[in-house]
């Protein structure tokens, strides 16, 4: 059995469907060197036609800004503006694709079974590969969860009824009401990096953001990327299950509402 983080005792686990899911966004994204053809509506339209059960929802101009903070101070840089085409699945609610000259992403803002997400990654990435081909610079899978629960009001003992105690180490040790927290942990792994961001965003809302990616360049191969996405999903799911107390995980599975 493969362990994601041996020192934390994280073993492979499959959690199944959650009737009450804290998921806010799931995304699988490949970044690539610019493909000017993906600015063209005709090219994007041809991709949409290849996708059975998908439709072009709209297009908008986006510009990504990066802020770098180091010993030299604060430096801001902006990428060139680009057109992002958004496609929507007509078969699975909440599934979308975002295609731009520098990235292809499949995302979901409500819980879906992994096979649905996996199929969407395969068909969308295949359609883009057939249209423009090439290599990718970065690939990752990310799940952003928000636990909305009155037990996350800030009392460390109540938080410990929801979350694994190692995540709450400092809060439990201090033993005082927690107002806000944010921690980022980065782990090296054979397939890339696993990033765990977690903390109390505000009383009653605890964020659990799990991001697994590689920045090693490789071919834009839909089958290989789907296989990698499945591996990332499996490991993220195991860390997610480890992060929650078993009793709380059962609440999410059953759909039982949190106590008032």
N, C-alpha and C positions, 0 to 999 in steps of 0.2 A: 504494500500500500504506500503510495507516495504522500509525503507530508509537505505542505506548503511552507510552514514555519515550524520546524521540529521543536524548537525551544518553547513554543507556545502550544504544542500538543495538537496542532490542527491536522486532522485526518480527512480523507475523502469522505464527503457526505452528500447525499442527494436529498433535498428537502421536499421535492414534489410541489404541488400547487398550493399556493397560499390564498385562502378565501379573503383574508384581510391583509393586503400587501402594503408595506411601507415604500414601495418603489415609486420614485418620481421620474427617473429617466434611466433607460438602458440604451447604450450606444456602442456600435462597432464601427470604427472609422479607419480608413486608409488614407494617408497623406502621400502626395506624389508631386513630382516636378510638374510645372504648369502644362496643361493640355488645352491650348487655345480653342480647340474644336468644341469644348464643353461650355464655352460662352455662347455658342451658336444655338438658337432655338430649334433649328432643323435637326441638328445632331441630337439634342435632348429629346425632341419629339420622336425621333427614330428609336431611341432607347426606350421611351415610354411604350411605344408600339410593341417592342419585344417582350414587354412585361405583361403577361396575362393577369388580370385582376388588379392592375395598378393604373392610376391616372395622374396626369400632371396637375398639381394643385395651384402652383403659382411660381413666380420668380421674383427675386429681390436682390438689390446690390448690397454687399457686405464688405466691411473693411476691418481686419483684425489688427488690434493695437497691442503691442507688448511693452511691459514696463519692467526694466531691469534695475535692481537695486544692489549696489556693491560698494566697495571702499571708495570708488571714484564718484559716488553720488547716485542720483536717479537719472536714468536715461530711458527715453520713450522712443519707440520706433513703430512705424505703421507699415503693414504690408499693402501692396497695391489693391485697390478695390476690385472686386470680382462679382460676377453674377452667380447666385445660388438658385438652383432649380429644385423645388420641393415636390416630391411625388408622394402619393398616398395610396395605401392598400385599400381596395374596396371590399376585400374579403375578411380582413382582420382589423378591427377597430384599434386605433392607437399606433399602428405601424406606419412609419414614414421613411422616405429616403431623401437625403440632401446631396445634390451633386453640384460641384463647382470645378473650375479648372485645376484646383490644387487638392481636392479631397472628395472622397465618396464615403457616405455614412448611411447606416441603417439605424433607426432609433425608434424607441417605444416609450410613451409616457404613461402607460398603464400596464399592469401585469399581463404577460402573455406566457404561454408555455414555451419552453426553450425550442422545441422542434419548429414552432412558427417563426421564431426569430432566426433560427438557423436557415430555414428555407428562404426567408427574405434576404439574408446575407448572400446566399448562393445565387439567387436569381438576379438580384440587383448588380452584384459584382460581375457576374457573367455577362450581363447586358452591356455594362460599361467596358469591360475588357474586349468584347467583340467590336465595340465602336471605336475605341481609341488605343487599347493595348498599353504596352510600356511597363515600367517598373514602379514600385512604391518605395517611399522613404521611411514610413513609419506606419505601424498598425497597432491598434489596441481595442480593448473592450472595457467599458466602464459602466458601473451600476451605482446610481446615486439614490440612496434611501433616506427618508426622513421618518423617524419614529415619533408620531404625534400621540402623546399619552400623558395623562395627568401625573403618572408616576415618574415622569421625567421633569418634574417641576424644579429639581435641584437638590433634593435630599439624597445624599449618596447612598443611603441604605435602601431607598425606594428604587433608585437607578439600578442597584445591584439585583433587583428582582427582574430586570429586563435584560441587562447586559453582562457579559463575562467580566468577572472581577479584575482580571489583568488590564482591561481597558480603562478601568476606573481607579487604578492603583493610587495615584496621588490624592484624588478626591476622597477615597475611603480612608486614607492615612490621615489626612487633615481633619476630616469629619465635620466640616462646616458646610453650610448650604452653598451649592455651586451656582453661580450666576451665569457664567459663560465659559466655554473651553473650546479649544481647537488644537488638535495634534495631527501631525503628518509623519507617517512611518514609511520608509522605502526599503524594500528587500530585493536583493539580487536573486534571480532564479534562472534555471537553464533556458527558459524561453523568453527572458527579458526582465522587466522590473515589475514588482507588485507594489502599488502605493495604497496605503490605508489612511484615509483622512477621516477623523471622527471627532465629535464633540457636541456639547450642548450649544445649539445656535441661539436659543432663547428658552426661558422656562417653558417646559412642555414639548419642546422640539429637539430631538437628538439626531444628528446627522451621522450617517455611516456611508461613506463614499469609497468605493473599491474600484481601483483602476489598474489594469494589467496591460502592459504594452512592450513593444520592441521598437527601437529606433535604428535597427540594423536594416539597411536597404535590401530589397529582394524583388523578385518578379511580381507583377500584379497578376497572380495566378488565382482565380476564384476558388478552385478546389483546395489549394494549399492554404488560402486565407480562411476558408470555412473550417478546415481542420484545426487551424491555429485558434480560431475563435471558439471552437468547441472546447479546446484545452483550457483557454483562458476562462471561459464560463465555468468549467468544472472546478477550477481552483478557486475562483471568486466565490462560487456557491459554497464551497467548503469553509472558507474564511467567514462568510456571512453566517453560516450555521453555527460556527464556533463562537462568533461574537455575541450570540443571543443565549440567554438562559433557556434550557429545554422546555420549561413550563411556558415561557413567553412564546417560544416557537410553536408550541402546540396551540396556543391561543390564535396565532396568525393562521395556522393551518385550518382550524375549525371555523374561523370567522367570528369567534366570541368577542364581544365588545369589551373594551377595557373598563375596569371598575371606575365608578364615579365617586 
